[in-house]
Amino acid sequence: MFNLKSNNKIEMSVYADEILNIENEMKRLRKHLKDLKKLKIAPTKALYQYMKNHNLRVYKSIKIEKVAPPPPKLQKKTPSQKKDDALKFFRNSGVGDPEVFYQQYLLTQKAEPPE
């Protein structure tokens, strides 16, 4: 489609315009997709309730799992809660010095810097 070997400023301008056009189209499509997802919410809830009330696993090739509401998300632990839980586990497991062991454990969790 494009000749990448040319260094002509006019051709580079065409490339830049094409990139901007593609990005604008992608932005438009993302917005449209967001609107479609919002429109899908009500029929999804209604179909789920219907399938649940009539004990249906599948309706017109749509499985109940696909329209079921997502499970509640688990709350994430704070770093201090994670540390407290780890120290408690280390103490209960018979680790001699849980604080030192925890510090060594943290060092194993860090990635090596790339060379």
Buried (B, 14 or more C-beta within 10 A) or exposed (E): EEEEEEEEEEBEEEEEEEEEEEEEEEEEEEEEEEEEEEEEEEEBEEBBEEBEEEEEEEBEEBEBEEBEEEEEEEEEEEEEEEBEEBBEEBEEEEBEEBEEBBEEEEEEEEEEEEE
